[in-house]
Amino acid sequence: MLLKEGESEKTAKRKLEHIEIVLTKPVEGPATTWFEYVFLPHRALPVVDPERVSINFSFLGKEISAPLMITGMTGGAPGTEAINRSLAEAACRFNIALGLGSQRAALESEELAYTYKVVRDVCAEIPVVGNLGISELIRYGPAVVDSLVSILEVDAIAIHLNYFQEIVQPEGLAGLSKGLEVLSKTAELSPVPIVVKEVGFGISREFAVELYSSGVRYIDVAGCGGTNWALVELHRAISTNNAVKRYIADGIKEVGIPTAVSIVEVRSVSDDITIIGSGGIRTPYDAVKALRLGANVVGLARPILVAYSKNQLNEFLEGFVAGMKSLLASLGVSTLSEVRKSPIVVVGLLRDWILSRGLQIT
């Protein structure tokens, strides 16, 4: 593949900048997830003990011990292999799914492939999801998926849709109009399932219908309310004195579909879609709400990175899983199949949205 001189180095530098910004700058909001409008009436005296709650789930052909996924964050820059190794060790210990950061860097430079391969060196049993941006998929074509799968024995490939990030990013590409056509062809030809993933701006019902019609059966809604990539790129624009990009970022920072809404929107399309509910999941209660609204798996990114940076990743995940089981027990739920039968109350803006869109929560 022909690359401009220094392109892989620029990609690696950008990845490191993203990690630093996410860990040190205010990059969440200003919109919220709207989980605050969801209430799950509990029993003050549970009839199910937390240790009796089973939350095993079959995901991408593998049994995981909790419906959790560490969603794609990093790789492709020297030093990021240490993060991916720790994430893989934690995912393996708790038997949950793991997503990789964009593998663009490995396509640009085979020398950086080790930053991703370390995951399979650590654990062969868990579901691992590769990752590539829609702009790179358009650039290289559907056949690139075969290359990604060969780099690492992944169980699926996530194609992330980061239109608003691309708009703000100095290096970004806005020409994505052929994206759905390429996605459809990729879903047809790919040797592994394709996961279509937003990056913090959510998926609408209408677009989910198009994806479903194109053969896509896995969708990561990645709604707004968590890490805002317009804000991440805003901080990069500030550091480089790029006034135009700064104004664009500031002007679109409130764009997006809240995560709670996006889950309902996508679930309304078909029960045949496996939904990864991510975007601002910060607590076990958020996770249980996401499952009740229709998500199959819950995705976490920034909280995992923060826990890793504090050397508390295992403690965080152990507490998160225990919290989920305790909450499910309080709802009288002992298996995941019972979650969507538990009582739910939806109020405020979320209720108004659901009514105005003719949706319902089943």
C-alpha positions as CSV (number, residue, x, y, z in Angstrom):
1,M,0.0,0.0,0.0
2,L,1.4,3.4,-0.9
3,L,1.6,5.8,2.0
4,K,2.8,9.3,2.3
5,E,6.2,9.7,4.0
6,G,5.9,9.6,7.7
7,E,2.2,8.7,7.7
8,S,2.6,5.8,10.2
9,E,4.6,8.0,12.5
10,K,1.8,10.6,12.4
11,T,-0.8,8.0,13.2
12,A,1.2,6.7,16.2
13,K,1.7,10.2,17.5
14,R,-2.0,10.9,17.3
15,K,-2.8,7.7,19.2
16,L,-0.6,8.7,22.0
17,E,-2.1,12.2,22.1
18,H,-5.6,10.8,22.3
19,I,-4.7,8.7,25.3
20,E,-3.1,11.6,27.1
21,I,-6.1,13.9,26.4
22,V,-8.7,11.3,27.4
23,L,-6.9,10.8,30.8
24,T,-6.1,14.4,31.6
25,K,-8.7,16.7,29.9
26,P,-12.4,17.3,30.4
27,V,-13.7,15.3,27.4
28,E,-17.2,14.2,28.6
29,G,-20.5,15.8,27.8
30,P,-22.0,18.3,27.5
31,A,-24.9,16.0,26.6
32,T,-25.8,13.1,29.0
33,T,-26.6,9.5,28.3
34,W,-30.2,9.9,29.5
35,F,-29.9,6.9,31.7
36,E,-30.9,9.4,34.4
37,Y,-34.4,9.1,33.0
38,V,-34.5,5.3,33.6
39,F,-35.6,3.8,36.9
40,L,-35.7,0.1,37.7
41,P,-38.0,-0.6,40.7
42,H,-36.3,-3.1,43.0
43,R,-37.3,-5.3,45.9
44,A,-36.2,-4.0,49.2
45,L,-35.9,-7.7,50.3
46,P,-34.5,-9.6,47.3
47,V,-35.6,-13.2,46.6
48,V,-32.5,-13.9,44.7
49,D,-29.0,-13.9,46.2
50,P,-26.2,-12.2,44.1
51,E,-24.1,-15.4,44.1
52,R,-27.0,-17.2,42.4
53,V,-27.2,-14.7,39.5
54,S,-25.7,-16.1,36.3
55,I,-24.8,-13.5,33.7
56,N,-23.0,-15.8,31.2
57,F,-23.5,-14.8,27.5
58,S,-22.6,-16.4,24.2
59,F,-20.9,-13.7,22.2
60,L,-19.3,-14.2,18.8
61,G,-19.4,-17.9,19.3
62,K,-17.6,-17.9,22.7
63,E,-19.1,-18.0,26.2
64,I,-18.2,-15.0,28.3
65,S,-18.8,-14.8,32.1
66,A,-20.5,-11.4,32.0
67,P,-22.1,-9.3,29.2
68,L,-19.2,-6.9,29.2
69,M,-16.7,-5.7,26.6
70,I,-13.7,-3.6,27.0
71,T,-14.2,-1.6,23.8
72,G,-11.4,-0.6,21.5
73,M,-9.0,2.1,22.8
74,T,-5.4,1.8,21.6
75,G,-2.6,0.1,19.8
76,G,-0.4,1.2,16.9
77,A,2.2,3.2,18.8
78,P,5.3,2.1,20.7
79,G,4.3,1.7,24.4
80,T,0.6,1.0,23.7
81,E,1.3,-2.8,23.7
82,A,1.7,-2.5,27.5
83,I,-1.8,-1.1,27.8
84,N,-3.2,-3.8,25.5
85,R,-1.4,-6.5,27.4
86,S,-2.9,-5.4,30.7
87,L,-6.4,-5.1,29.1
88,A,-6.1,-8.6,27.7
89,E,-4.9,-10.0,31.0
90,A,-7.9,-8.4,32.8
91,A,-10.3,-9.5,30.1
92,C,-8.9,-13.1,30.3
93,R,-9.1,-13.1,34.1
94,F,-12.8,-12.1,34.1
95,N,-13.6,-13.9,30.8
96,I,-15.1,-10.9,29.0
97,A,-14.8,-9.6,25.5
98,L,-12.0,-7.2,24.3
99,G,-11.9,-4.7,21.5
100,L,-8.8,-3.4,19.9
101,G,-8.1,0.2,18.9
102,S,-8.0,1.1,15.2
103,Q,-5.6,-1.2,13.4
104,R,-4.8,1.5,10.8
105,A,-1.3,1.8,12.1
106,A,-0.7,-1.9,11.5
107,L,-1.7,-1.5,7.9
108,E,0.6,1.4,7.5
109,S,3.5,-0.3,9.2
110,E,3.9,-4.0,9.9
111,E,6.4,-3.1,12.5
112,L,3.6,-1.9,14.8
113,A,1.5,-5.0,14.5
114,Y,3.0,-6.3,17.8
115,T,1.1,-3.7,19.7
116,Y,-2.1,-5.6,18.8
117,K,-0.8,-9.2,18.6
118,V,0.1,-9.1,22.3
119,V,-3.6,-9.6,23.1
120,R,-3.7,-13.1,21.6
121,D,-0.3,-13.8,23.1
122,V,-1.9,-13.3,26.5
123,C,-5.3,-14.9,25.9
124,A,-6.7,-17.1,23.2
125,E,-10.0,-17.9,24.8
126,I,-11.9,-14.6,24.9
127,P,-13.7,-12.9,22.0
128,V,-11.5,-10.3,20.5
129,V,-12.8,-7.6,18.1
130,G,-10.5,-5.9,15.6
131,N,-11.1,-2.4,14.5
132,L,-10.8,-0.1,11.5
133,G,-12.2,3.3,10.6
134,I,-14.8,3.7,7.9
135,S,-12.5,6.1,6.0
136,E,-9.7,3.5,5.9
137,L,-12.3,0.8,4.8
138,I,-13.3,3.1,1.9
139,R,-9.6,3.8,1.1
140,Y,-8.5,0.2,1.1
141,G,-11.7,-1.6,0.1
142,P,-13.4,-4.7,1.7
143,A,-10.5,-7.0,1.0
144,V,-8.6,-5.2,3.8
145,V,-10.6,-7.1,6.3
146,D,-8.7,-10.3,5.4
147,S,-5.5,-8.5,6.2
148,L,-6.8,-7.4,9.6
149,V,-7.9,-10.9,10.4
150,S,-4.5,-12.3,9.5
151,I,-2.7,-9.8,11.7
152,L,-4.5,-11.2,14.7
153,E,-7.0,-14.1,15.1
154,V,-10.0,-11.8,15.8
155,D,-13.5,-13.1,16.1
156,A,-15.0,-10.0,14.5
157,I,-14.0,-6.7,12.9
158,A,-15.5,-3.4,14.2
159,I,-15.8,-0.7,11.6
160,H,-16.0,2.6,13.5
161,L,-18.0,5.5,12.2
162,N,-16.4,8.7,13.3
163,Y,-17.8,11.3,11.0
164,F,-17.9,14.2,13.5
165,Q,-14.4,13.3,14.8
166,E,-13.1,13.4,11.2
167,I,-14.7,16.8,10.6
168,V,-12.8,18.3,13.6
169,Q,-9.6,16.3,13.3
170,P,-6.9,18.2,11.3
171,E,-6.0,15.0,9.5
172,G,-9.6,13.9,9.1
173,L,-11.4,12.9,5.9
174,A,-15.0,14.0,5.4
175,G,-15.6,12.1,2.1
176,L,-17.6,9.2,3.5
177,S,-20.6,9.2,1.2
178,K,-19.7,5.7,-0.2
179,G,-19.4,4.3,3.2
180,L,-22.7,2.3,3.4
181,E,-22.0,0.8,0.0
182,V,-18.6,-0.4,1.1
183,L,-19.9,-1.6,4.4
184,S,-22.5,-3.7,2.7
185,K,-19.9,-5.3,0.5
186,T,-17.6,-5.9,3.4
187,A,-20.4,-7.6,5.4
188,E,-21.0,-9.9,2.5
189,L,-17.3,-10.8,2.0
190,S,-15.8,-10.7,5.5
191,P,-14.6,-14.0,6.9
192,V,-15.7,-12.8,10.4
193,P,-18.8,-10.8,11.6
194,I,-18.7,-7.1,11.1
195,V,-19.6,-4.9,14.0
196,V,-20.6,-1.3,13.0
197,K,-19.5,1.0,15.8
198,E,-20.1,4.6,16.5
199,V,-17.6,6.6,18.6
200,G,-19.8,8.6,20.9
201,F,-22.6,10.1,18.7
202,G,-25.1,7.2,18.6
203,I,-27.0,5.2,16.0
204,S,-30.5,6.1,14.9
205,R,-33.3,3.7,14.0
206,E,-33.3,4.8,10.4
207,F,-29.6,4.1,10.0
208,A,-29.9,0.8,11.9
209,V,-32.5,-0.2,9.3
210,E,-30.0,0.5,6.5
211,L,-27.3,-1.4,8.3
212,Y,-29.6,-4.4,8.9
213,S,-30.6,-4.4,5.3
214,S,-26.9,-4.4,4.4
215,G,-26.4,-7.6,6.3
216,V,-25.0,-6.1,9.5
217,R,-26.1,-8.0,12.7
218,Y,-23.8,-6.5,15.3
219,I,-24.1,-2.8,16.2
220,D,-22.2,-0.9,18.9
221,V,-24.4,2.2,19.5
222,A,-21.7,4.2,21.3
223,G,-24.1,7.0,22.1
224,C,-23.4,10.4,23.4
225,G,-23.0,11.2,27.1
226,G,-19.5,9.7,27.6
227,T,-16.2,10.5,25.9
228,N,-16.9,13.2,23.3
229,W,-14.4,12.9,20.4
230,A,-15.3,16.4,19.2
231,L,-13.9,17.6,22.5
232,V,-10.9,15.3,22.3
233,E,-10.0,16.9,18.9
234,L,-10.9,20.3,20.3
235,H,-8.0,20.0,22.7
236,R,-5.7,18.9,19.9
237,A,-6.8,22.0,17.9
238,I,-6.1,24.2,20.9
239,S,-2.6,22.7,21.3
240,T,-1.8,23.5,17.6
241,N,-3.5,26.9,17.5
242,N,-5.9,25.7,14.8
243,A,-8.7,28.3,15.3
244,V,-11.0,27.0,12.6
245,K,-11.1,23.4,13.9
246,R,-11.5,24.7,17.4
247,Y,-14.6,26.7,16.4
248,I,-16.0,23.6,14.5
249,A,-15.5,21.4,17.5
250,D,-17.1,23.9,19.9
251,G,-20.1,24.2,17.5
252,I,-20.8,20.5,17.2
253,K,-20.0,19.3,20.7
254,E,-23.7,18.9,21.6
255,V,-24.5,16.7,18.6
256,G,-25.5,13.1,19.2
257,I,-28.1,10.6,20.2
258,P,-27.9,9.8,23.9
259,T,-26.9,6.2,24.6
260,A,-30.2,5.2,26.3
261,V,-32.1,6.5,23.3
262,S,-29.8,4.8,20.8
263,I,-30.3,1.4,22.4
264,V,-34.1,1.7,22.1
265,E,-33.9,3.0,18.5
266,V,-31.7,0.1,17.3
267,R,-33.6,-2.5,19.3
268,S,-36.8,-1.4,17.6
269,V,-35.4,-2.6,14.3
270,S,-34.9,-6.3,15.1
271,D,-34.3,-8.6,18.0
272,D,-31.8,-10.3,15.6
273,I,-29.3,-7.5,16.1
274,T,-26.7,-8.0,18.8
275,I,-26.4,-4.6,20.4
276,I,-23.3,-3.4,22.3
277,G,-24.5,-0.7,24.6
278,S,-21.6,1.7,25.0
279,G,-21.1,5.4,25.4
280,G,-21.0,6.9,29.0
281,I,-21.5,3.6,30.8
282,R,-19.9,4.5,34.1
283,T,-21.6,2.4,36.8
284,P,-23.1,-1.1,37.2
285,Y,-26.5,0.6,37.4
286,D,-25.9,2.2,33.9
287,A,-25.0,-1.3,32.6
288,V,-28.1,-2.9,34.0
289,K,-30.2,-0.1,32.6
290,A,-28.6,-0.6,29.2
291,L,-29.4,-4.3,29.3
292,R,-33.0,-3.6,30.3
293,L,-33.4,-1.2,27.5
294,G,-32.3,-3.8,25.0
295,A,-28.5,-4.1,24.9
296,N,-27.0,-7.6,24.8
297,V,-23.5,-6.6,25.9
298,V,-22.3,-3.5,27.6
299,G,-19.1,-1.7,26.5
300,L,-16.7,0.3,28.6
301,A,-13.7,2.3,27.4
302,R,-12.6,5.4,29.4
303,P,-13.4,4.0,32.8
304,I,-11.2,1.0,32.0
305,L,-8.4,3.3,30.8
306,V,-8.7,5.4,34.0
307,A,-8.6,2.2,36.2
308,Y,-5.6,1.0,34.3
309,S,-3.8,4.3,34.8
310,K,-4.4,4.0,38.6
311,N,-3.3,0.3,38.6
312,Q,-6.7,-0.7,39.8
313,L,-8.1,-2.5,36.7
314,N,-8.8,-5.8,38.3
315,E,-10.4,-4.2,41.3
316,F,-12.6,-2.1,39.1
317,L,-13.8,-5.0,37.0
318,E,-14.4,-7.2,40.0
319,G,-16.4,-4.5,41.6
320,F,-18.3,-3.7,38.4
321,V,-19.4,-7.3,37.9
322,A,-20.3,-7.8,41.5
323,G,-22.4,-4.6,41.4
324,M,-24.2,-5.8,38.3
325,K,-25.1,-9.1,40.0
326,S,-26.2,-7.3,43.1
327,L,-28.5,-5.0,41.2
328,L,-30.0,-7.9,39.1
329,A,-30.6,-9.8,42.3
330,S,-32.5,-6.8,43.7
331,L,-34.8,-7.0,40.6
332,G,-35.5,-10.7,41.1
333,V,-33.3,-11.6,38.1
334,S,-31.2,-14.7,38.2
335,T,-30.3,-15.0,34.4
336,L,-29.8,-12.5,31.6
337,S,-32.8,-13.8,29.8
338,E,-35.0,-12.4,32.6
339,V,-33.6,-8.9,32.5
340,R,-35.9,-7.4,29.9
341,K,-39.0,-8.8,31.8
342,S,-38.2,-6.7,34.9
343,P,-40.2,-3.5,35.7
344,I,-39.0,-0.3,34.2
345,V,-40.0,3.4,34.6
346,V,-39.0,5.9,31.9
347,V,-39.6,9.6,32.5
348,G,-38.6,13.0,31.2
349,L,-36.9,13.6,27.9
350,L,-36.3,9.9,27.2
351,R,-40.1,9.2,27.6
352,D,-40.9,12.2,25.3
353,W,-38.4,11.0,22.7
354,I,-39.8,7.4,22.7
355,L,-43.4,8.7,22.3
356,S,-42.5,11.2,19.6
357,R,-40.7,8.5,17.6
358,G,-43.4,5.9,18.0
359,L,-41.1,3.6,19.8
360,Q,-41.7,1.3,22.7
361,I,-39.6,-0.6,25.3
362,T,-40.4,-4.3,25.3
